Amino acid sequence: MVNINEPIADALKVIDFEAFGRQIVKWALQKDEGVVPARPLTIGDIRANFSNVEDALSIPANVEDTDTIEFIQGRENHHVFVLPPIYKLLPMLDYLEKTPADLGVPTADQSAEVQSPTPIPTVPSGGVGYAIPDFYQDNTLSEEERFMNRVGDYSFNGCR
């Protein structure tokens, strides 16, 4: 059993946001079209039936075939709120309670005395922050490629 207060050591990771985004769009449209969705219910379903998704995701060995997958899709009269995992939320709340002095950010008086700029501390490490995927900096992508990458990013990284 997974403890929701602890991070997962080796979690799923998207390695191809565009391919993952394309599959997310297919799953989303199946639901809207009234088609019985052929969506995976477990990691084993992905491994057995969605090789394109398995190629887009890094699925570590510690992730079991019986681990479940939940799809949440809003619609006009159904609003979805996805809650962040507790193991990511608590460290961020602790970080946000710190004062600038706690973080080593100089006051206005101290800044005037500093000859070189002092870097502003970043979000704490340990998987709490959000690493911006490389595709956001890639100016060679078409609009469709950028859209599919963003769908994959938002679908996977939103509140995770």
Buried (B, 14 or more C-beta within 10 A) or exposed (E): EEEEEEBBEEBBEBEBBBBBBBBBBEBBEBBEEEEEBEBBEBBBBBBEEBEBBBEBBBBEEEBEEEBEEEEEEEEEEEEEEEEEBEBBBEBBEEBEEEEEEEEEBBEEEEEEEEEEEEEEEEEEEEBBBEEEBEBEEEEEBEEEBBBBBBBBBEBBBEEE
